[in-house]
Amino acid sequence: MYLDSAKKQEIFGQYGKSNTDTGSAESQIALFSYRISHLTEHMKQNRKDYSTERALTMMVGKRRALLNYLKDRDIERYRAIVKALGLRK
C-alpha cells in the first residue's frame, strides 16, 4: 500500500504537534494533500477510473471544508498550513 503507518507518522510528526497528533486540522489537511497528490498521479495514467475520480473529488471537498474551518477559527494556523503545503500563491 502506498500509505503505511511509517509514512503517516512522518506526516503527523511534520505537520501535527507530535507523531500521535492525528486529529488536528493541520495534520488531517496534510494527510489529505498527500493522498490527493497520489490519486492525481493515478488518474493521469488511468483516465477511465471513475470510482477513483469520485473518491478524489470527495477528498478535495473534505480538505476544502477543513481549510475553511481552520480559516474561520484561526487565520494564522490557516496561513501557516497553506504556506507549508504550497496550496495557494
N, CA, C and O atoms as a CHARMM CRD file, in Angstrom:
* protein
*
  356
    1    1 MET  N      0.84000  -1.18300   0.00000 PROA 1      0.00000
    2    1 MET  CA     0.00000   0.00000   0.00000 PROA 1      0.00000
    3    1 MET  C      0.87900   1.23800   0.00000 PROA 1      0.00000
    4    1 MET  O      1.97000   1.23200   0.57000 PROA 1      0.00000
    5    2 TYR  N      0.40900   2.28900  -0.63300 PROA 2      0.00000
    6    2 TYR  CA     1.21600   3.48400  -0.78200 PROA 2      0.00000
    7    2 TYR  C      1.32800   4.28700   0.50400 PROA 2      0.00000
    8    2 TYR  O      2.23900   5.10400   0.63700 PROA 2      0.00000
    9    3 LEU  N      0.42000   4.07500   1.45800 PROA 3      0.00000
   10    3 LEU  CA     0.41700   4.86400   2.67700 PROA 3      0.00000
   11    3 LEU  C      0.46500   3.93200   3.88400 PROA 3      0.00000
   12    3 LEU  O     -0.57000   3.47500   4.36900 PROA 3      0.00000
   13    4 ASP  N      1.67300   3.65500   4.35900 PROA 4      0.00000
   14    4 ASP  CA     1.81900   2.78200   5.51700 PROA 4      0.00000
   15    4 ASP  C      1.89300   3.62400   6.79100 PROA 4      0.00000
   16    4 ASP  O      1.87600   4.85400   6.74000 PROA 4      0.00000
   17    5 SER  N      1.97500   2.95400   7.90900 PROA 5      0.00000
   18    5 SER  CA     1.94600   3.66400   9.18800 PROA 5      0.00000
   19    5 SER  C      3.18200   4.53900   9.38000 PROA 5      0.00000
   20    5 SER  O      3.10600   5.57900  10.03500 PROA 5      0.00000
   21    6 ALA  N      4.30700   4.13600   8.82300 PROA 6      0.00000
   22    6 ALA  CA     5.52200   4.95600   8.96000 PROA 6      0.00000
   23    6 ALA  C      5.36000   6.28500   8.23000 PROA 6      0.00000
   24    6 ALA  O      5.79200   7.32600   8.72700 PROA 6      0.00000
   25    7 LYS  N      4.74200   6.25300   7.05800 PROA 7      0.00000
   26    7 LYS  CA     4.52700   7.48900   6.29800 PROA 7      0.00000
   27    7 LYS  C      3.53000   8.38500   7.03200 PROA 7      0.00000
   28    7 LYS  O      3.69700   9.60400   7.06000 PROA 7      0.00000
   29    8 LYS  N      2.49000   7.78700   7.62900 PROA 8      0.00000
   30    8 LYS  CA     1.52700   8.56700   8.40600 PROA 8      0.00000
   31    8 LYS  C      2.21900   9.21700   9.60700 PROA 8      0.00000
   32    8 LYS  O      1.98100  10.38800   9.90200 PROA 8      0.00000
   33    9 GLN  N      3.06800   8.46300  10.29300 PROA 9      0.00000
   34    9 GLN  CA     3.80700   9.00500  11.43200 PROA 9      0.00000
   35    9 GLN  C      4.65900  10.20100  10.99400 PROA 9      0.00000
   36    9 GLN  O      4.74100  11.20500  11.70200 PROA 9      0.00000
   37   10 GLU  N      5.28700  10.08600   9.83100 PROA 10     0.00000
   38   10 GLU  CA     6.11000  11.17600   9.30900 PROA 10     0.00000
   39   10 GLU  C      5.26800  12.42000   9.03200 PROA 10     0.00000
   40   10 GLU  O      5.65600  13.53100   9.39300 PROA 10     0.00000
   41   11 ILE  N      4.11000  12.22800   8.38900 PROA 11     0.00000
   42   11 ILE  CA     3.23500  13.35900   8.07200 PROA 11     0.00000
   43   11 ILE  C      2.71600  14.00700   9.35200 PROA 11     0.00000
   44   11 ILE  O      2.73400  15.23100   9.47900 PROA 11     0.00000
   45   12 PHE  N      2.25100  13.19000  10.30500 PROA 12     0.00000
   46   12 PHE  CA     1.73100  13.73500  11.55100 PROA 12     0.00000
   47   12 PHE  C      2.82700  14.40600  12.37200 PROA 12     0.00000
   48   12 PHE  O      2.57300  15.40800  13.04000 PROA 12     0.00000
   49   13 GLY  N      4.02900  13.87000  12.33000 PROA 13     0.00000
   50   13 GLY  CA     5.13800  14.48400  13.05700 PROA 13     0.00000
   51   13 GLY  C      5.54700  15.81300  12.46500 PROA 13     0.00000
   52   13 GLY  O      5.94400  16.72400  13.19100 PROA 13     0.00000
   53   14 GLN  N      5.45300  15.93200  11.15000 PROA 14     0.00000
   54   14 GLN  CA     5.87500  17.16300  10.47700 PROA 14     0.00000
   55   14 GLN  C      4.83100  18.27100  10.61400 PROA 14     0.00000
   56   14 GLN  O      5.19000  19.42800  10.83100 PROA 14     0.00000
   57   15 TYR  N      3.55100  17.93700  10.49200 PROA 15     0.00000
   58   15 TYR  CA     2.51500  18.96300  10.47400 PROA 15     0.00000
   59   15 TYR  C      1.67500  19.02600  11.74100 PROA 15     0.00000
   60   15 TYR  O      1.02100  20.03900  11.99000 PROA 15     0.00000
   61   16 GLY  N      1.67600  17.97500  12.54300 PROA 16     0.00000
   62   16 GLY  CA     0.92200  17.98700  13.79200 PROA 16     0.00000
   63   16 GLY  C      1.79300  18.43400  14.94400 PROA 16     0.00000
   64   16 GLY  O      2.93400  18.85500  14.75500 PROA 16     0.00000
   65   17 LYS  N      1.24500  18.33700  16.12900 PROA 17     0.00000
   66   17 LYS  CA     2.00300  18.71900  17.31200 PROA 17     0.00000
   67   17 LYS  C      2.98000  17.63300  17.73500 PROA 17     0.00000
   68   17 LYS  O      4.00800  17.91800  18.34900 PROA 17     0.00000
   69   18 SER  N      2.65000  16.36900  17.40000 PROA 18     0.00000
   70   18 SER  CA     3.52800  15.23800  17.69100 PROA 18     0.00000
   71   18 SER  C      3.20700  14.12100  16.70500 PROA 18     0.00000
   72   18 SER  O      2.32600  14.27300  15.85900 PROA 18     0.00000
   73   19 ASN  N      3.92200  12.99400  16.81000 PROA 19     0.00000
   74   19 ASN  CA     3.67700  11.86800  15.90800 PROA 19     0.00000
   75   19 ASN  C      2.30400  11.25000  16.11900 PROA 19     0.00000
   76   19 ASN  O      1.76400  10.61500  15.21400 PROA 19     0.00000
   77   20 THR  N      1.74300  11.42800  17.29300 PROA 20     0.00000
   78   20 THR  CA     0.44100  10.82500  17.58400 PROA 20     0.00000
   79   20 THR  C     -0.70200  11.81700  17.43100 PROA 20     0.00000
   80   20 THR  O     -1.84700  11.47900  17.72900 PROA 20     0.00000
   81   21 ASP  N     -0.42200  13.02400  16.97700 PROA 21     0.00000
   82   21 ASP  CA    -1.44900  14.04700  16.80000 PROA 21     0.00000
   83   21 ASP  C     -2.15500  13.82500  15.46600 PROA 21     0.00000
   84   21 ASP  O     -1.80800  14.42700  14.45000 PROA 21     0.00000
   85   22 THR  N     -3.15600  12.94300  15.49400 PROA 22     0.00000
   86   22 THR  CA    -3.84100  12.59200  14.25800 PROA 22     0.00000
   87   22 THR  C     -5.12700  13.37700  14.05800 PROA 22     0.00000
   88   22 THR  O     -5.73800  13.28700  12.99300 PROA 22     0.00000
   89   23 GLY  N     -5.55100  14.14000  15.04800 PROA 23     0.00000
   90   23 GLY  CA    -6.84500  14.78900  14.97200 PROA 23     0.00000
   91   23 GLY  C     -6.81600  16.25800  14.65000 PROA 23     0.00000
   92   23 GLY  O     -7.86200  16.83100  14.34500 PROA 23     0.00000
   93   24 SER  N     -5.66200  16.89500  14.70300 PROA 24     0.00000
   94   24 SER  CA    -5.63100  18.33000  14.44300 PROA 24     0.00000
   95   24 SER  C     -5.92800  18.60300  12.97200 PROA 24     0.00000
   96   24 SER  O     -5.67700  17.76600  12.10500 PROA 24     0.00000
   97   25 ALA  N     -6.45600  19.76600  12.71800 PROA 25     0.00000
   98   25 ALA  CA    -6.82800  20.13200  11.35200 PROA 25     0.00000
   99   25 ALA  C     -5.59900  20.15500  10.43800 PROA 25     0.00000
  100   25 ALA  O     -5.68000  19.74300   9.28100 PROA 25     0.00000
  101   26 GLU  N     -4.47400  20.63100  10.94900 PROA 26     0.00000
  102   26 GLU  CA    -3.27300  20.70900  10.12900 PROA 26     0.00000
  103   26 GLU  C     -2.80300  19.33100   9.67700 PROA 26     0.00000
  104   26 GLU  O     -2.44800  19.14000   8.51400 PROA 26     0.00000
  105   27 SER  N     -2.80400  18.37400  10.59900 PROA 27     0.00000
  106   27 SER  CA    -2.33800  17.03700  10.23300 PROA 27     0.00000
  107   27 SER  C     -3.31600  16.35100   9.28000 PROA 27     0.00000
  108   27 SER  O     -2.89000  15.62400   8.38200 PROA 27     0.00000
  109   28 GLN  N     -4.61800  16.57000   9.46300 PROA 28     0.00000
  110   28 GLN  CA    -5.60100  15.99000   8.55600 PROA 28     0.00000
  111   28 GLN  C     -5.48000  16.59800   7.15600 PROA 28     0.00000
  112   28 GLN  O     -5.57400  15.88100   6.16000 PROA 28     0.00000
  113   29 ILE  N     -5.27600  17.90200   7.07800 PROA 29     0.00000
  114   29 ILE  CA    -5.11000  18.56900   5.78500 PROA 29     0.00000
  115   29 ILE  C     -3.86400  18.05000   5.08100 PROA 29     0.00000
  116   29 ILE  O     -3.88300  17.81100   3.87300 PROA 29     0.00000
  117   30 ALA  N     -2.79100  17.87600   5.82600 PROA 30     0.00000
  118   30 ALA  CA    -1.55800  17.34700   5.24300 PROA 30     0.00000
  119   30 ALA  C     -1.75500  15.92800   4.72400 PROA 30     0.00000
  120   30 ALA  O     -1.26500  15.58600   3.64800 PROA 30     0.00000
  121   31 LEU  N     -2.46600  15.10600   5.48200 PROA 31     0.00000
  122   31 LEU  CA    -2.73300  13.73200   5.05500 PROA 31     0.00000
  123   31 LEU  C     -3.60400  13.71700   3.79700 PROA 31     0.00000
  124   31 LEU  O     -3.32500  12.97200   2.85700 PROA 31     0.00000
  125   32 PHE  N     -4.65500  14.53400   3.77700 PROA 32     0.00000
  126   32 PHE  CA    -5.49300  14.62300   2.58000 PROA 32     0.00000
  127   32 PHE  C     -4.68000  15.09800   1.37900 PROA 32     0.00000
  128   32 PHE  O     -4.86000  14.58900   0.27200 PROA 32     0.00000
  129   33 SER  N     -3.79400  16.06300   1.58200 PROA 33     0.00000
  130   33 SER  CA    -2.98500  16.57400   0.47400 PROA 33     0.00000
  131   33 SER  C     -2.07400  15.50100  -0.09900 PROA 33     0.00000
  132   33 SER  O     -1.89400  15.41800  -1.31300 PROA 33     0.00000
  133   34 TYR  N     -1.49800  14.67600   0.77600 PROA 34     0.00000
  134   34 TYR  CA    -0.64200  13.58600   0.31300 PROA 34     0.00000
  135   34 TYR  C     -1.44900  12.58500  -0.49700 PROA 34     0.00000
  136   34 TYR  O     -1.02300  12.15500  -1.56900 PROA 34     0.00000
  137   35 ARG  N     -2.61900  12.21500   0.01900 PROA 35     0.00000
  138   35 ARG  CA    -3.46700  11.25000  -0.68300 PROA 35     0.00000
  139   35 ARG  C     -3.98700  11.82400  -1.99900 PROA 35     0.00000
  140   35 ARG  O     -4.08600  11.09900  -2.98900 PROA 35     0.00000
  141   36 ILE  N     -4.31800  13.10300  -2.02400 PROA 36     0.00000
  142   36 ILE  CA    -4.80000  13.74300  -3.24900 PROA 36     0.00000
  143   36 ILE  C     -3.71800  13.73900  -4.31400 PROA 36     0.00000
  144   36 ILE  O     -3.99900  13.45800  -5.47900 PROA 36     0.00000
  145   37 SER  N     -2.49500  14.04400  -3.93500 PROA 37     0.00000
  146   37 SER  CA    -1.41100  14.04100  -4.93000 PROA 37     0.00000
  147   37 SER  C     -1.17400  12.63600  -5.47400 PROA 37     0.00000
  148   37 SER  O     -0.88700  12.46600  -6.65900 PROA 37     0.00000
  149   38 HSD  N     -1.29600  11.63000  -4.60800 PROA 38     0.00000
  150   38 HSD  CA    -1.12800  10.25100  -5.06000 PROA 38     0.00000
  151   38 HSD  C     -2.24300   9.86600  -6.03800 PROA 38     0.00000
  152   38 HSD  O     -1.97300   9.28000  -7.08700 PROA 38     0.00000
  153   39 LEU  N     -3.47900  10.19000  -5.70300 PROA 39     0.00000
  154   39 LEU  CA    -4.60200   9.84700  -6.58200 PROA 39     0.00000
  155   39 LEU  C     -4.57700  10.63800  -7.88400 PROA 39     0.00000
  156   39 LEU  O     -5.02900  10.14400  -8.91700 PROA 39     0.00000
  157   40 THR  N     -4.06000  11.84900  -7.84500 PROA 40     0.00000
  158   40 THR  CA    -3.94200  12.64900  -9.06600 PROA 40     0.00000
  159   40 THR  C     -2.98700  11.98500 -10.04200 PROA 40     0.00000
  160   40 THR  O     -3.25300  11.93500 -11.24200 PROA 40     0.00000
  161   41 GLU  N     -1.87300  11.47600  -9.52800 PROA 41     0.00000
  162   41 GLU  CA    -0.93500  10.75600 -10.39700 PROA 41     0.00000
  163   41 GLU  C     -1.57000   9.48600 -10.95400 PROA 41     0.00000
  164   41 GLU  O     -1.33700   9.13300 -12.11000 PROA 41     0.00000
  165   42 HSD  N     -2.36500   8.80300 -10.14800 PROA 42     0.00000
  166   42 HSD  CA    -3.06200   7.60200 -10.60800 PROA 42     0.00000
  167   42 HSD  C     -4.05100   7.95500 -11.72100 PROA 42     0.00000
  168   42 HSD  O     -4.17100   7.22400 -12.70400 PROA 42     0.00000
  169   43 MET  N     -4.75500   9.07600 -11.56300 PROA 43     0.00000
  170   43 MET  CA    -5.75000   9.47000 -12.56000 PROA 43     0.00000
  171   43 MET  C     -5.10900   9.89600 -13.87400 PROA 43     0.00000
  172   43 MET  O     -5.73500   9.77800 -14.92800 PROA 43     0.00000
  173   44 LYS  N     -3.88200  10.38600 -13.83300 PROA 44     0.00000
  174   44 LYS  CA    -3.18800  10.74000 -15.07300 PROA 44     0.00000
  175   44 LYS  C     -2.92500   9.50600 -15.93100 PROA 44     0.00000
  176   44 LYS  O     -2.91900   9.59200 -17.15900 PROA 44     0.00000
  177   45 GLN  N     -2.70900   8.36700 -15.29100 PROA 45     0.00000
  178   45 GLN  CA    -2.43500   7.13500 -16.02200 PROA 45     0.00000
  179   45 GLN  C     -3.70400   6.34800 -16.32900 PROA 45     0.00000
  180   45 GLN  O     -3.74900   5.61200 -17.31400 PROA 45     0.00000
  181   46 ASN  N     -4.73500   6.49300 -15.49800 PROA 46     0.00000
  182   46 ASN  CA    -5.97000   5.72200 -15.63400 PROA 46     0.00000
  183   46 ASN  C     -7.15600   6.67400 -15.75200 PROA 46     0.00000
  184   46 ASN  O     -7.87800   6.90300 -14.78100 PROA 46     0.00000
  185   47 ARG  N     -7.34600   7.21400 -16.92200 PROA 47     0.00000
  186   47 ARG  CA    -8.35000   8.25300 -17.11100 PROA 47     0.00000
  187   47 ARG  C     -9.78100   7.76600 -16.94600 PROA 47     0.00000
  188   47 ARG  O    -10.65800   8.56800 -16.62600 PROA 47     0.00000
  189   48 LYS  N    -10.04500   6.49600 -17.15100 PROA 48     0.00000
  190   48 LYS  CA   -11.40800   5.98300 -17.08000 PROA 48     0.00000
  191   48 LYS  C    -11.75900   5.34500 -15.74000 PROA 48     0.00000
  192   48 LYS  O    -12.78000   4.66800 -15.62600 PROA 48     0.00000
  193   49 ASP  N    -10.93600   5.55200 -14.74500 PROA 49     0.00000
  194   49 ASP  CA   -11.18600   5.01000 -13.41600 PROA 49     0.00000
  195   49 ASP  C    -12.12400   5.96900 -12.67300 PROA 49     0.00000
  196   49 ASP  O    -11.68100   6.85400 -11.94100 PROA 49     0.00000
  197   50 TYR  N    -13.41500   5.77100 -12.88000 PROA 50     0.00000
  198   50 TYR  CA   -14.40200   6.71700 -12.37700 PROA 50     0.00000
  199   50 TYR  C    -14.60500   6.62900 -10.87000 PROA 50     0.00000
  200   50 TYR  O    -14.94000   7.63100 -10.23800 PROA 50     0.00000
  201   51 SER  N    -14.41300   5.47300 -10.29300 PROA 51     0.00000
  202   51 SER  CA   -14.56400   5.36600  -8.84700 PROA 51     0.00000
  203   51 SER  C    -13.44700   6.11900  -8.12100 PROA 51     0.00000
  204   51 SER  O    -13.68200   6.74000  -7.08400 PROA 51     0.00000
  205   52 THR  N    -12.25000   6.06000  -8.66500 PROA 52     0.00000
  206   52 THR  CA   -11.14700   6.82100  -8.08100 PROA 52     0.00000
  207   52 THR  C    -11.35700   8.31100  -8.29900 PROA 52     0.00000
  208   52 THR  O    -11.01800   9.12500  -7.44000 PROA 52     0.00000
  209   53 GLU  N    -11.91300   8.66100  -9.43800 PROA 53     0.00000
  210   53 GLU  CA   -12.19900  10.06800  -9.72500 PROA 53     0.00000
  211   53 GLU  C    -13.20000  10.63000  -8.70500 PROA 53     0.00000
  212   53 GLU  O    -13.04700  11.75100  -8.22100 PROA 53     0.00000
  213   54 ARG  N    -14.21600   9.83600  -8.39200 PROA 54     0.00000
  214   54 ARG  CA   -15.20300  10.26400  -7.41500 PROA 54     0.00000
  215   54 ARG  C    -14.57500  10.38300  -6.02200 PROA 54     0.00000
  216   54 ARG  O    -14.83700  11.34400  -5.30000 PROA 54     0.00000
  217   55 ALA  N    -13.75700   9.41600  -5.65500 PROA 55     0.00000
  218   55 ALA  CA   -13.08400   9.46700  -4.35500 PROA 55     0.00000
  219   55 ALA  C    -12.17100  10.68500  -4.25900 PROA 55     0.00000
  220   55 ALA  O    -12.08600  11.33000  -3.21400 PROA 55     0.00000
  221   56 LEU  N    -11.49300  10.98900  -5.35700 PROA 56     0.00000
  222   56 LEU  CA   -10.60800  12.15400  -5.38700 PROA 56     0.00000
  223   56 LEU  C    -11.40700  13.44400  -5.22000 PROA 56     0.00000
  224   56 LEU  O    -10.99700  14.33600  -4.47700 PROA 56     0.00000
  225   57 THR  N    -12.52900  13.54400  -5.89800 PROA 57     0.00000
  226   57 THR  CA   -13.37800  14.72900  -5.78800 PROA 57     0.00000
  227   57 THR  C    -13.89800  14.90300  -4.36300 PROA 57     0.00000
  228   57 THR  O    -13.91700  16.01500  -3.83500 PROA 57     0.00000
  229   58 MET  N    -14.31600  13.80500  -3.74600 PROA 58     0.00000
  230   58 MET  CA   -14.81000  13.88100  -2.37400 PROA 58     0.00000
  231   58 MET  C    -13.69500  14.27200  -1.40300 PROA 58     0.00000
  232   58 MET  O    -13.92900  15.01900  -0.45300 PROA 58     0.00000
  233   59 MET  N    -12.49600  13.77400  -1.64100 PROA 59     0.00000
  234   59 MET  CA   -11.37100  14.08400  -0.76900 PROA 59     0.00000
  235   59 MET  C    -10.97400  15.55900  -0.87200 PROA 59     0.00000
  236   59 MET  O    -10.63300  16.18700   0.13000 PROA 59     0.00000
  237   60 VAL  N    -11.02100  16.10200  -2.08200 PROA 60     0.00000
  238   60 VAL  CA   -10.73000  17.52100  -2.26300 PROA 60     0.00000
  239   60 VAL  C    -11.76300  18.35700  -1.51100 PROA 60     0.00000
  240   60 VAL  O    -11.41800  19.37700  -0.91300 PROA 60     0.00000
  241   61 GLY  N    -13.02500  17.93300  -1.53800 PROA 61     0.00000
  242   61 GLY  CA   -14.06600  18.63700  -0.80100 PROA 61     0.00000
  243   61 GLY  C    -13.85900  18.58500   0.69800 PROA 61     0.00000
  244   61 GLY  O    -14.08800  19.57900   1.38800 PROA 61     0.00000
  245   62 LYS  N    -13.43400  17.45200   1.20900 PROA 62     0.00000
  246   62 LYS  CA   -13.16000  17.32600   2.64200 PROA 62     0.00000
  247   62 LYS  C    -12.00200  18.22700   3.05600 PROA 62     0.00000
  248   62 LYS  O    -12.04700  18.87900   4.09900 PROA 62     0.00000
  249   63 ARG  N    -10.95800  18.25400   2.21700 PROA 63     0.00000
  250   63 ARG  CA    -9.81300  19.12500   2.53200 PROA 63     0.00000
  251   63 ARG  C    -10.24200  20.58200   2.50700 PROA 63     0.00000
  252   63 ARG  O     -9.82800  21.36400   3.36300 PROA 63     0.00000
  253   64 ARG  N    -11.07400  20.95800   1.52900 PROA 64     0.00000
  254   64 ARG  CA   -11.55600  22.33100   1.42900 PROA 64     0.00000
  255   64 ARG  C    -12.37900  22.70200   2.66200 PROA 64     0.00000
  256   64 ARG  O    -12.25900  23.81200   3.18000 PROA 64     0.00000
  257   65 ALA  N    -13.21500  21.77200   3.13000 PROA 65     0.00000
  258   65 ALA  CA   -14.02200  22.02700   4.32100 PROA 65     0.00000
  259   65 ALA  C    -13.13200  22.23000   5.54500 PROA 65     0.00000
  260   65 ALA  O    -13.39600  23.11800   6.35600 PROA 65     0.00000
  261   66 LEU  N    -12.09700  21.43200   5.68900 PROA 66     0.00000
  262   66 LEU  CA   -11.17000  21.60500   6.81200 PROA 66     0.00000
  263   66 LEU  C    -10.41800  22.93100   6.71400 PROA 66     0.00000
  264   66 LEU  O    -10.19800  23.59800   7.72500 PROA 66     0.00000
  265   67 LEU  N    -10.02600  23.31000   5.50300 PROA 67     0.00000
  266   67 LEU  CA    -9.34900  24.59000   5.32900 PROA 67     0.00000
  267   67 LEU  C    -10.27700  25.75400   5.67400 PROA 67     0.00000
  268   67 LEU  O     -9.85100  26.72300   6.30200 PROA 67     0.00000
  269   68 ASN  N    -11.52700  25.66300   5.27000 PROA 68     0.00000
  270   68 ASN  CA   -12.49300  26.71600   5.61100 PROA 68     0.00000
  271   68 ASN  C    -12.71200  26.78900   7.11900 PROA 68     0.00000
  272   68 ASN  O    -12.80500  27.88000   7.68200 PROA 68     0.00000
  273   69 TYR  N    -12.79400  25.63700   7.77200 PROA 69     0.00000
  274   69 TYR  CA   -12.93600  25.58900   9.22300 PROA 69     0.00000
  275   69 TYR  C    -11.75100  26.27200   9.89500 PROA 69     0.00000
  276   69 TYR  O    -11.92100  27.09400  10.79500 PROA 69     0.00000
  277   70 LEU  N    -10.55900  25.92300   9.45000 PROA 70     0.00000
  278   70 LEU  CA    -9.35500  26.49500  10.04500 PROA 70     0.00000
  279   70 LEU  C     -9.26900  27.99100   9.77600 PROA 70     0.00000
  280   70 LEU  O     -8.82400  28.75400  10.63400 PROA 70     0.00000
  281   71 LYS  N     -9.68700  28.40800   8.60500 PROA 71     0.00000
  282   71 LYS  CA    -9.66500  29.83200   8.24800 PROA 71     0.00000
  283   71 LYS  C    -10.60600  30.63400   9.14300 PROA 71     0.00000
  284   71 LYS  O    -10.28400  31.75100   9.54800 PROA 71     0.00000
  285   72 ASP  N    -11.77500  30.05700   9.45300 PROA 72     0.00000
  286   72 ASP  CA   -12.73000  30.74400  10.31900 PROA 72     0.00000
  287   72 ASP  C    -12.27500  30.77600  11.77100 PROA 72     0.00000
  288   72 ASP  O    -12.52800  31.75700  12.47000 PROA 72     0.00000
  289   73 ARG  N    -11.61300  29.72900  12.23800 PROA 73     0.00000
  290   73 ARG  CA   -11.23600  29.62500  13.64500 PROA 73     0.00000
  291   73 ARG  C     -9.92900  30.35700  13.97400 PROA 73     0.00000
  292   73 ARG  O     -9.85900  31.09800  14.95500 PROA 73     0.00000
  293   74 ASP  N     -8.88800  30.14600  13.14700 PROA 74     0.00000
  294   74 ASP  CA    -7.56800  30.69300  13.45700 PROA 74     0.00000
  295   74 ASP  C     -6.83700  30.98400  12.15400 PROA 74     0.00000
  296   74 ASP  O     -6.27600  30.07900  11.53700 PROA 74     0.00000
  297   75 ILE  N     -6.84400  32.23800  11.74000 PROA 75     0.00000
  298   75 ILE  CA    -6.29000  32.62300  10.44100 PROA 75     0.00000
  299   75 ILE  C     -4.78400  32.39700  10.37100 PROA 75     0.00000
  300   75 ILE  O     -4.25800  32.12500   9.29200 PROA 75     0.00000
  301   76 GLU  N     -4.08400  32.50100  11.48800 PROA 76     0.00000
  302   76 GLU  CA    -2.62900  32.30100  11.47900 PROA 76     0.00000
  303   76 GLU  C     -2.28000  30.83500  11.21800 PROA 76     0.00000
  304   76 GLU  O     -1.36100  30.54400  10.45200 PROA 76     0.00000
  305   77 ARG  N     -3.00200  29.92100  11.84600 PROA 77     0.00000
  306   77 ARG  CA    -2.76600  28.49100  11.58400 PROA 77     0.00000
  307   77 ARG  C     -3.11100  28.14700  10.13900 PROA 77     0.00000
  308   77 ARG  O     -2.43500  27.33400   9.50800 PROA 77     0.00000
  309   78 TYR  N     -4.17300  28.77200   9.61700 PROA 78     0.00000
  310   78 TYR  CA    -4.56400  28.56900   8.21800 PROA 78     0.00000
  311   78 TYR  C     -3.44900  29.01200   7.28100 PROA 78     0.00000
  312   78 TYR  O     -3.07100  28.28000   6.36600 PROA 78     0.00000
  313   79 ARG  N     -2.92900  30.20200   7.50900 PROA 79     0.00000
  314   79 ARG  CA    -1.85300  30.72200   6.64900 PROA 79     0.00000
  315   79 ARG  C     -0.60300  29.85200   6.72900 PROA 79     0.00000
  316   79 ARG  O      0.07900  29.64100   5.72600 PROA 79     0.00000
  317   80 ALA  N     -0.30600  29.35100   7.91900 PROA 80     0.00000
  318   80 ALA  CA     0.88500  28.51900   8.09700 PROA 80     0.00000
  319   80 ALA  C      0.76600  27.20500   7.33100 PROA 80     0.00000
  320   80 ALA  O      1.72400  26.78800   6.67900 PROA 80     0.00000
  321   81 ILE  N     -0.38600  26.54600   7.39600 PROA 81     0.00000
  322   81 ILE  CA    -0.53000  25.25000   6.71500 PROA 81     0.00000
  323   81 ILE  C     -0.60300  25.44000   5.21000 PROA 81     0.00000
  324   81 ILE  O     -0.08200  24.61400   4.46100 PROA 81     0.00000
  325   82 VAL  N     -1.23800  26.51500   4.75200 PROA 82     0.00000
  326   82 VAL  CA    -1.30900  26.77400   3.31100 PROA 82     0.00000
  327   82 VAL  C      0.08800  27.03500   2.76400 PROA 82     0.00000
  328   82 VAL  O      0.44000  26.56200   1.68400 PROA 82     0.00000
  329   83 LYS  N      0.87200  27.78400   3.51000 PROA 83     0.00000
  330   83 LYS  CA     2.23800  28.07400   3.08100 PROA 83     0.00000
  331   83 LYS  C      3.11500  26.82200   3.12000 PROA 83     0.00000
  332   83 LYS  O      3.91900  26.59400   2.21500 PROA 83     0.00000
  333   84 ALA  N      2.96100  26.02200   4.15900 PROA 84     0.00000
  334   84 ALA  CA     3.78100  24.81600   4.30200 PROA 84     0.00000
  335   84 ALA  C      3.49400  23.79600   3.20600 PROA 84     0.00000
  336   84 ALA  O      4.40300  23.12300   2.72200 PROA 84     0.00000
  337   85 LEU  N      2.22700  23.68500   2.81900 PROA 85     0.00000
  338   85 LEU  CA     1.85200  22.70400   1.79900 PROA 85     0.00000
  339   85 LEU  C      1.88200  23.28300   0.39300 PROA 85     0.00000
  340   85 LEU  O      1.79500  22.54100  -0.58600 PROA 85     0.00000
  341   86 GLY  N      2.00600  24.60400   0.28400 PROA 86     0.00000
  342   86 GLY  CA     2.03800  25.22600  -1.03600 PROA 86     0.00000
  343   86 GLY  C      0.71400  25.13100  -1.76700 PROA 86     0.00000
  344   86 GLY  O      0.68500  24.89500  -2.97500 PROA 86     0.00000
  345   87 LEU  N     -0.39700  25.31500  -1.03700 PROA 87     0.00000
  346   87 LEU  CA    -1.70600  25.16000  -1.65100 PROA 87     0.00000
  347   87 LEU  C     -2.15100  26.39500  -2.42200 PROA 87     0.00000
  348   87 LEU  O     -2.93000  26.27700  -3.36800 PROA 87     0.00000
  349   88 ARG  N     -1.68000  27.56300  -2.04700 PROA 88     0.00000
  350   88 ARG  CA    -2.04000  28.80500  -2.73500 PROA 88     0.00000
  351   88 ARG  C     -0.79800  29.64400  -2.94400 PROA 88     0.00000
  352   88 ARG  O      0.27200  29.38000  -2.39600 PROA 88     0.00000
  353   89 LYS  N     -0.98400  30.64900  -3.74600 PROA 89     0.00000
  354   89 LYS  CA     0.13700  31.56100  -4.03100 PROA 89     0.00000
  355   89 LYS  C      0.33000  32.54400  -2.90600 PROA 89     0.00000
  356   89 LYS  O      1.22500  33.38700  -2.96900 PROA 89     0.00000
